[in-house]
C-alpha cells in the first residue's frame, strides 16, 4: 500500500473540519491529527498530557519514560515479602488500609499515568487525550479505542461514568470530596467523557479525575465493591490476580493480552511474568527469607540491620546487591499524631509540651546509629518547606486574615524541633516541657502532671515492633514529667479499623509529601475531613487558616504562587503542633539478589523509588 502524504495546510484544514463537526468527531481528530503537539480548540486545548504547572516534559511521540529501560527482557518470577496481612482486594474502598499490595496500577489502571520524573505530570493511558481550558472549568477525556479489560470487554464511557458515580458515593473520603465538586458528567459518544467543573475553583481537579481508576461496569456491583470480600478483581492492567491465600499470599500473573503493552507510557515496565507476595507479621522472618534467597528484593527500614545485618555470604560474594539510593522531592513527615477530637489534647500548648519530651538525639545515636535526620517541616528538604526561611510578603498577605494562626518564631523561620543533650535525661528539656504544660493549666503534683485533680494519661496505639519501641521510649520520657502514656500493640487489621474510626488517643502517622501537594491536603488537614470516617485527618484538625491555605494551593496558577501557598500551609500546620515530628532518611536502602536488574536512571520525584511490583526491574540473564 502506498503511503499517503498530506500537506501541513491540508492537515490543519481537515482538523478544523472535525472541530466544526462537533464533539462526536473529535475522536477522528485524534486518530488523524495525533500524536502531535497540543491542539487548540474553540473551548480549550487537546493534549497527550497535562502538567499541574508549566508544560509536560515529554513530547507526544516520546518513546519511553526516562527511568524505564525499553529493552528490558520479559519473563521470570519475582518473589516479594510484605509486612502485615490483608483482608480484601479493593484498594479504592473505605477499608483500603488493609488491602493487599500490588493492585492499584498492576491490576487496576487509571485514565492517565504519572511520570515520576516530573513534579506532577500525567500522560495518556486509558485516556488517549485530555482537553481542558485555561481556567480548568471542564475536562474531556478521549479513550483509547484499543483499551479493554482483561476479560476482553472494551473500556467505554459507560465504565467511566459507572466508576465515577460509584466512587463518588462509596469510595474513600478523599475521592468523595473531590468528585462532589463535579457539576455534571456526560458522554457524547462511547469513547468520550466530559466533566463540567464550573464553580469548583480547583485547578488540580482535572488531574484527580485523570487518576481515577476505571472499573468494569459489566462485572462490578455496589455490593461487591463495598463488601470486604476476596473476590478476584477484574481490571485492565498488565497483571491479573492468579492466586489468593487470605492474609498470607497473593500471586499476580501477566496478562498475555494486555492491551497497552506497546504504549510509550508502559514500555520497559512490568517485566516479570509473575509476582508472588508472601505476607508475614514478623519482619525478622522476612529478612531471613531474603537472606536464604526465597525473597528477591527488600526495602530496608532498620538502620541497625542496614549497618550490621547485611554481612552474610551472598552479600560478601556479590550475589546480593545492597545500595543506598538518593530520594528526590520533599521528605514528608512521620510522627505521633494527637487526636485533637479528644478534649485532653485540645490545647496546642499541651501538645507542644508533650512533643518537647521526644528525645531524638538519644534515639538516633542509640537505636539508629545516627543515620536519621530530624524532620522539621511537612515538606522537608524541598523548596516548599518553610523551615529556615522567613515568610515572604506574599505569604504574610495570605496569612493576614488569620491573626495568631502562625507563631512568630515559625513565621520568621527560626523554629526547629527541640534538641536534647543526647544523654537520655536532659533536665532543661523537662523543665521547658513543664513550663509549656503550666501555660495550659497542668501542674506537677506528687509525681503526676495534673489539672483539676485529674492526672494526665493516654494511650499510644501502635501496629508493629518498631512503632512499639519508639512509643515505649517516648512514654518513658513522658513519665519524667508525670505523664502516663500506655502503649497498645494491636494487629494490622485492628489497627487500620481503629485508625479509620479515630478510635485512639495518639497514633503513628505518615504524611508522605508529593512534589506537588494539593487535593490530598484537604483530606489530611481540612476541617470537612475531621469527622469523615477513614479520612487521613488523623489529628482531627479544624482551622479556617488551614482550609484557606489549602484553597490557595489548589487555585495557584504559577509555580511561585504554589510555593508561597505551600510554605504558608507548612507554617500553619507547624504552629498547631498536631504531630510530634519523628525523623527521616535522606536515602532509600534497598537490597536485591543479582538475578534482578534495574535501570541506572532513577525517578526524581517519588517518596519510594520502586513500585509495589518493582515496575522498572527485570529478571537478569543467568
C-alpha positions in Angstrom: 0.0 0.0 0.0 1.4 3.4 -1.0 1.9 5.9 1.9 -0.5 8.9 1.9 1.1 12.3 2.2 -0.9 15.3 3.5 0.4 18.8 3.3 0.5 20.8 6.6 -2.1 23.2 5.3 -4.4 20.4 4.2 -3.9 18.7 7.6 -4.8 21.8 9.6 -7.9 22.3 7.3 -9.0 18.8 7.9 -8.6 19.2 11.7 -10.7 22.4 11.7 -13.4 20.4 9.9 -13.5 17.9 12.7 -13.9 20.7 15.2 -16.7 22.2 13.2 -18.5 18.9 13.1 -18.8 18.8 16.9 -17.6 16.7 19.8 -18.6 13.4 18.2 -16.0 13.8 15.5 -13.2 14.6 17.9 -12.1 11.0 18.2 -11.5 11.1 14.4 -9.5 14.2 15.0 -7.3 12.4 17.5 -6.7 9.5 15.1 -5.8 11.7 12.2 -4.1 14.6 13.9 -2.3 12.8 16.8 0.1 12.1 18.1 1.0 15.7 17.6 1.6 18.8 19.6 -1.3 20.0 21.7 -4.1 21.3 19.6 -6.1 24.4 20.4 -9.9 24.2 20.1 -12.6 26.8 20.3 -13.2 25.9 24.0 -9.8 24.5 25.2 -6.7 22.6 24.4 -6.4 18.9 23.5 -3.1 17.3 24.5 -1.4 13.9 25.2 -0.5 15.1 28.7 -1.2 17.6 31.4 1.0 19.2 34.0 -0.1 20.9 37.2 2.2 23.8 36.5 4.0 24.6 33.3 4.2 22.2 30.3 4.8 18.4 30.1 8.5 17.5 29.6 7.8 14.6 27.2 6.7 15.3 23.6 3.7 13.4 22.2 6.0 11.0 20.4 8.1 10.1 23.4 9.5 6.6 23.3 9.6 5.7 27.0 9.7 7.2 30.5 13.2 8.5 31.3 13.7 5.9 34.2 12.5 2.9 32.2 14.5 0.5 30.0 12.6 -0.1 26.8 14.9 -3.1 26.1 14.2 -4.8 29.4 13.5 -8.5 28.8 10.2 -10.0 29.9 9.9 -13.2 31.9 10.6 -14.9 35.2 9.0 -14.8 38.7 9.5 -12.0 41.2 9.3 -13.1 44.9 8.5 -10.3 47.3 7.8 -10.1 51.1 5.1 -7.9 52.6 4.6 -6.9 56.2 1.3 -7.5 57.9 -1.8 -9.1 56.4 -4.7 -8.2 54.2 -8.5 -8.9 54.3 -9.7 -7.5 51.0 -8.7 -6.9 47.4 -10.3 -3.4 46.9 -7.8 -0.6 47.0 -10.4 2.1 46.5 -12.9 1.4 49.2 -13.0 2.7 52.8 -11.1 -0.3 54.0 -8.2 0.3 51.6 -5.8 0.4 54.5 -6.0 -3.4 54.9 -6.0 -4.2 51.1 -3.4 -6.4 49.6 -0.4 -4.8 47.8 0.1 -4.7 44.1 -3.4 -4.0 42.8 -3.5 -0.3 42.0 -1.6 0.1 38.8 -0.6 -3.5 38.1 -4.2 -4.7 38.1 -6.4 -1.6 38.1 -5.4 1.2 35.7 -6.3 4.9 35.7 -7.2 7.1 32.8 -3.7 8.7 32.7 -0.4 7.7 34.3 2.1 9.8 36.2 5.7 10.4 35.2 7.8 10.3 38.4 10.5 12.3 36.7 8.3 15.5 36.9 6.6 17.2 39.9 3.1 16.4 38.7 2.5 15.5 35.1 0.1 12.9 33.7 0.4 11.1 30.3 -2.3 9.3 28.4 -3.1 5.7 29.1 -6.7 4.6 29.0 -7.5 8.2 28.0 -5.6 8.8 24.8 -6.0 12.6 25.1 -7.2 15.2 27.6 -8.8 18.6 26.9 -9.3 21.5 29.3 -9.3 25.3 29.3 -7.0 27.8 31.0 -9.4 28.1 33.9 -9.8 24.3 34.1 -13.6 24.7 34.2 -14.1 21.5 32.3 -12.1 18.4 31.3 -12.8 16.0 28.5 -11.2 12.6 28.0 -11.0 10.7 24.8 -10.5 7.0 25.4 -8.0 4.8 23.5 -10.2 2.6 21.3 -7.9 -0.3 22.0 -8.3 -0.3 25.7 -10.0 -3.3 27.2 -10.4 -5.2 30.5 -8.5 -8.5 31.0 -11.7 -10.4 30.0 -11.6 -8.8 26.6 -14.5 -6.4 27.2 -13.8 -2.9 25.7 -13.5 0.0 28.0 -16.1 2.6 27.2 -17.6 5.8 28.5 -20.1 3.8 30.4 -17.4 2.3 32.5 -16.0 5.8 33.4 -19.4 7.1 34.4 -20.1 3.9 36.4 -16.8 4.3 38.2 -17.2 8.0 38.9 -20.7 7.5 40.4 -19.6 4.5 42.5 -16.5 6.3 43.9 -18.5 9.5 44.5 -20.9 7.7 46.8 -18.9 4.6 48.1 -15.3 5.5 47.6 -12.7 6.7 50.1 -13.4 10.1 51.7 -10.9 12.0 49.6 -12.5 10.6 46.4 -15.9 11.5 47.6 -14.9 15.0 48.5 -13.1 15.6 45.2 -15.8 14.1 43.0 -18.5 16.1 44.7 -17.0 19.2 43.1 -18.0 18.0 39.6 -21.1 19.8 38.4 -22.1 17.2 35.8 -20.7 14.4 33.7 -21.9 13.3 30.2 -20.7 11.0 27.4 -21.1 12.5 23.9 -20.1 9.1 22.5 -18.7 5.7 23.6 -15.2 7.0 23.7 -15.6 10.5 25.1 -16.4 11.7 28.6 -16.9 15.3 29.5 -16.9 16.7 33.1 -18.3 20.2 33.8 -16.2 21.7 36.6 -17.8 25.1 36.7 -17.5 26.6 40.2 -15.1 24.1 41.6 -12.2 26.6 41.6 -9.8 23.6 41.9 -7.0 23.5 39.3 -6.0 20.1 40.4 -9.4 18.5 39.9 -8.9 17.6 36.2 -5.7 15.7 37.3 -7.6 14.0 40.2 -10.2 12.8 37.7 -7.4 11.7 35.3 -6.0 9.4 38.1 -9.4 7.8 38.6 -9.3 4.0 38.1 -11.7 2.5 35.6 -13.8 -0.3 37.0 -15.8 -2.7 34.8 -19.5 -1.8 34.8 -20.4 -5.3 33.5 -18.7 -7.1 36.3 -18.7 -4.8 39.3 -21.6 -4.2 41.6 -22.0 -1.8 44.5 -22.5 -4.7 46.9 -19.3 -6.3 45.7 -17.4 -3.0 45.9 -18.5 -2.2 49.4 -18.0 -5.7 50.8 -14.8 -6.9 52.5 -14.6 -10.0 50.3 -11.7 -11.5 48.5 -13.4 -12.0 45.1 -10.8 -11.9 42.2 -10.8 -8.4 40.8 -11.2 -7.6 37.1 -9.0 -4.8 35.8 -7.3 -3.6 32.6 -3.7 -3.7 33.9 -0.7 -5.7 32.9 -1.4 -8.4 35.6 -4.3 -10.5 36.8 -4.8 -11.9 40.3 -3.9 -15.6 39.9 -3.9 -16.9 43.5 -5.1 -15.6 46.9 -4.4 -17.1 50.3 -6.2 -14.6 52.6 -3.8 -12.6 54.7 -0.8 -14.7 53.6 -0.1 -14.8 49.9 -1.1 -13.1 46.7 0.1 -14.0 43.2 -0.2 -11.8 40.2 0.3 -13.2 36.7 1.0 -11.4 33.4 -2.0 -10.9 31.1 -0.7 -12.0 27.8 -3.4 -10.0 26.1 -2.6 -6.8 27.9 -3.8 -4.0 25.6 -1.3 -1.3 26.5 2.0 -3.3 26.4 3.3 -1.4 23.4 2.3 2.1 24.6 5.2 4.5 25.3 3.9 5.1 28.9 4.3 1.3 29.6 7.4 0.5 27.5 10.0 -1.1 29.7 7.7 -1.5 32.7 6.1 -4.6 34.4 8.6 -7.0 33.1 8.0 -10.1 35.2 5.7 -12.9 34.2 4.6 -13.4 37.8 4.8 -11.6 41.1 4.4 -13.6 44.3 3.8 -11.7 47.6 4.4 -13.5 50.8 2.9 -11.8 53.9 4.3 -12.0 57.4 3.7 -10.2 60.7 7.3 -10.7 61.6 9.9 -8.6 59.7 12.8 -10.7 61.0 11.2 -13.7 59.3 11.0 -11.8 56.0 14.7 -10.8 56.4 15.7 -14.4 57.0 13.7 -15.4 53.9 15.5 -12.7 51.9 18.9 -13.9 53.1 18.0 -17.5 52.1 17.1 -16.4 48.6 13.4 -17.0 49.0 12.6 -13.3 48.5 14.3 -11.4 45.7 14.1 -7.8 46.9 13.9 -5.9 50.1 13.4 -2.3 51.2 15.3 -2.0 54.5 14.0 0.4 57.1 16.1 -0.6 60.1 19.3 1.3 60.4 21.0 -1.2 62.8 20.2 -4.0 60.5 21.4 -2.0 57.5 24.7 -1.4 59.1 25.3 -4.8 60.6 22.7 -7.3 59.3 23.9 -7.5 55.6 27.2 -9.0 56.4 26.3 -12.5 55.1 27.8 -14.8 52.5 25.7 -13.9 49.5 26.3 -10.2 50.1 30.1 -10.7 50.5 30.4 -12.7 47.3 28.3 -10.3 45.3 25.2 -12.4 44.8 23.2 -9.8 46.8 23.5 -6.1 46.0 22.8 -3.5 48.8 22.6 0.1 47.8 21.7 3.4 49.4 19.9 5.4 46.7 19.1 9.1 46.8 15.5 10.1 47.2 14.3 13.3 45.4 11.5 15.6 46.3 10.1 16.6 49.7 10.7 14.1 52.5 7.3 14.4 54.1 6.7 13.8 57.8 6.2 10.8 60.1 5.2 11.4 63.7 3.0 10.7 66.7 -0.4 12.3 65.9 -2.5 13.8 68.7 -6.2 13.1 68.3 -7.5 16.6 69.0 -11.0 15.3 68.9 -10.2 14.3 72.5 -10.7 17.1 74.9 -7.4 16.1 76.5 -5.5 17.4 73.5 -7.5 20.5 72.7 -4.7 22.9 73.8 -1.7 23.3 71.4 0.4 24.4 74.3 0.0 21.0 76.0 0.7 19.3 72.7 3.9 21.2 72.3 4.9 20.4 75.9 4.5 16.6 75.3 6.3 16.9 71.9 9.2 18.5 73.6 9.9 15.3 75.5 10.7 13.3 72.4 14.4 12.8 72.7 15.5 12.4 69.0 19.2 12.8 69.8 19.3 9.9 72.2 17.2 7.7 69.9 19.2 8.4 66.8 22.5 7.7 68.5 21.5 4.6 70.5 18.9 3.0 68.2 19.7 4.1 64.7 23.5 4.7 64.5 22.9 8.4 63.7 21.6 7.5 60.3 18.5 9.7 60.5 17.7 13.4 60.3 15.1 15.1 62.5 12.1 16.2 60.4 11.3 19.9 60.8 8.7 20.5 58.1 5.8 18.8 56.3 7.7 19.3 53.1 11.2 18.9 54.4 14.3 19.3 52.3 12.5 21.0 49.4 11.6 24.4 48.0 8.1 24.0 49.6 9.4 23.9 53.1 9.1 26.9 55.4 12.0 25.8 57.7 14.8 28.3 57.9 13.0 30.8 55.6 11.4 34.0 56.8 7.9 34.4 55.4 7.8 36.4 52.3 5.5 39.4 51.8 3.2 37.1 49.7 3.0 34.6 52.5 2.2 37.2 55.0 -0.6 38.5 52.8 -2.1 35.1 52.6 -1.9 34.7 56.4 -3.1 38.2 57.2 -6.8 37.3 57.6 -5.9 34.8 60.3 -4.0 36.6 63.1 -2.4 34.2 65.5 -2.6 31.2 63.2 1.2 31.2 62.8 3.6 31.7 65.8 6.2 34.4 65.4 9.2 32.2 65.5 7.7 29.9 62.8 6.7 33.0 60.7 10.3 34.1 60.8 11.7 30.6 60.0 13.5 30.3 63.4 11.6 27.4 64.9 13.1 23.9 64.9 12.2 20.8 67.0 13.8 21.0 70.4 17.2 19.4 70.8 18.4 17.5 73.9 21.9 16.9 75.2 21.6 13.3 74.0 22.1 11.8 77.4 18.5 10.5 77.8 17.6 12.6 80.8 18.0 16.2 79.7 16.8 18.4 82.7 16.4 21.5 80.6 14.1 19.7 78.2 11.9 18.5 81.0 11.9 22.0 82.6 10.8 23.6 79.3 8.0 20.9 78.8 6.6 21.6 82.3 6.6 25.4 81.7 4.6 24.9 78.5 2.2 22.5 80.3 1.7 25.1 83.0 0.5 27.6 80.4 -2.2 25.1 79.6 -3.2 24.6 83.3 -1.2 21.5 84.1 0.9 21.2 87.2 3.3 18.5 88.6 1.7 17.2 91.8 3.0 14.2 93.8 4.8 12.9 90.7 1.9 13.3 88.3 1.0 16.0 85.8 -2.5 17.0 86.9 -5.2 19.6 86.2 -8.4 19.9 88.2 -7.3 16.9 90.3 -7.0 14.6 87.3 -3.7 13.0 86.2 -2.7 13.2 82.6 -2.8 9.7 81.0 -3.4 8.5 77.5 -2.8 5.5 75.1 -0.4 5.3 72.1 -1.7 2.9 69.5 1.0 1.0 67.5 0.9 -1.6 64.8 4.4 -3.2 64.8 7.5 -3.7 66.9 9.4 -0.7 65.6 6.5 1.7 66.4 6.2 0.0 69.8 9.9 0.5 70.5 9.7 4.2 69.7 6.4 4.6 71.7 7.9 2.9 74.7 10.9 5.2 74.7 8.6 8.3 74.3 6.4 7.0 77.1 9.5 6.7 79.3 10.5 10.3 78.7 6.9 11.5 79.4 7.0 9.6 82.7 9.8 12.0 83.7 7.3 14.9 83.8 4.5 12.9 85.4 2.6 11.7 82.3 1.4 8.1 82.0 1.4 7.0 78.3 0.3 3.4 77.8 1.5 1.7 74.6 -1.1 -0.6 73.0 0.1 -3.0 70.2 -2.6 -4.5 68.0 -2.6 -6.5 64.8 -2.6 -4.7 61.4 -6.3 -5.2 60.6 -7.5 -4.0 64.1 -5.0 -1.1 63.8 -6.4 0.0 60.5 -10.0 -0.2 61.7 -9.3 1.8 64.8 -7.4 4.3 62.7 -10.3 4.7 60.3 -12.7 5.3 63.1 -10.4 7.7 65.0 -10.5 5.3 68.0 -7.2 6.3 69.5 -5.6 9.0 71.7 -2.3 9.1 69.8 -1.2 7.1 66.8 1.8 7.0 64.4 1.0 8.7 61.2 2.9 9.1 57.9 2.2 12.1 55.7 4.2 11.4 52.5 5.0 14.5 50.6 4.2 14.9 47.0 6.3 17.2 44.9 3.0 18.8 44.0 0.8 18.8 47.2 -2.8 19.6 46.6 -6.1 17.8 46.9 -4.8 15.2 49.4 -4.0 18.1 51.9 -7.8 18.6 52.3 -8.2 15.0 53.3 -5.3 15.2 55.7 -6.0 18.6 57.4 -9.2 20.1 56.0 -12.0 20.8 58.5 -14.5 18.9 56.5 -12.5 15.7 56.8 -12.1 15.8 60.5 -15.2 13.6 61.1 -15.2 11.7 57.8 -14.5 8.1 58.7 -11.3 6.7 57.1 -10.0 10.1 56.2 -6.4 10.8 56.7 -7.1 13.7 59.1 -5.7 11.7 62.0 -5.3 14.7 64.2 -8.8 16.0 63.7 -7.5 19.4 62.6 -10.1 22.1 62.1 -8.8 25.5 61.2 -10.0 28.2 58.8 -6.4 29.2 58.2 -5.5 25.6 57.1 -8.6 25.5 54.8 -7.6 28.8 53.3 -4.0 27.8 52.6 -5.2 24.5 51.0 -7.5 26.5 48.8 -4.6 28.8 47.8 -2.6 25.7 46.9 -5.4 24.4 44.7 -6.0 27.7 42.9 -2.4 28.7 42.3 -1.6 29.3 38.6 2.1 29.9 38.8 4.8 27.9 40.4 5.7 30.8 42.7 2.1 31.2 43.8 2.2 27.5 44.5 5.4 27.6 46.6 4.0 30.6 48.6 0.8 28.7 49.5 2.8 25.5 50.4 5.1 27.4 52.8 2.2 29.2 54.4 0.4 25.9 54.9 3.5 24.4 56.4 3.7 27.3 58.9 0.1 26.9 60.0 0.5 23.2 60.5 3.7 23.5 62.5 2.1 26.2 64.7 -0.7 23.8 65.5 1.6 21.2 67.0 -0.7 18.4 65.7 2.1 16.0 65.4 5.3 15.0 67.3 7.8 15.0 64.3 10.0 12.0 64.1 12.8 11.7 61.5 13.6 10.6 58.0 16.4 9.1 55.9 17.7 11.0 53.0 18.3 7.8 51.0 16.3 4.7 50.4 18.1 1.5 51.4 17.5 -1.4 49.0 18.9 -4.9 48.7 18.2 -7.4 45.9 19.6 -10.6 44.5 21.8 -10.2 41.4 19.2 -12.3 39.5 17.3 -8.9 39.3 18.4 -5.9 37.3 17.2 -2.3 37.1 17.9 0.8 35.0 20.7 3.2 36.1 18.3 6.1 35.9 16.1 6.7 38.9 12.9 8.8 39.1 13.4 12.2 40.5 10.1 12.9 42.4 8.9 10.0 44.4 8.7 9.0 48.1 9.6 5.5 47.1 11.9 4.7 44.2 10.2 1.5 43.0 6.6 0.4 42.9 4.8 -2.5 44.6 5.9 -4.8 41.9 9.2 -3.2 41.0 7.8 -1.7 37.8 11.2 -0.9 36.3 13.1 -4.1 37.3 13.6 -7.2 35.2 15.0 -10.7 35.5 18.7 -10.6 34.7 20.1 -13.2 32.3 21.8 -16.2 34.1 
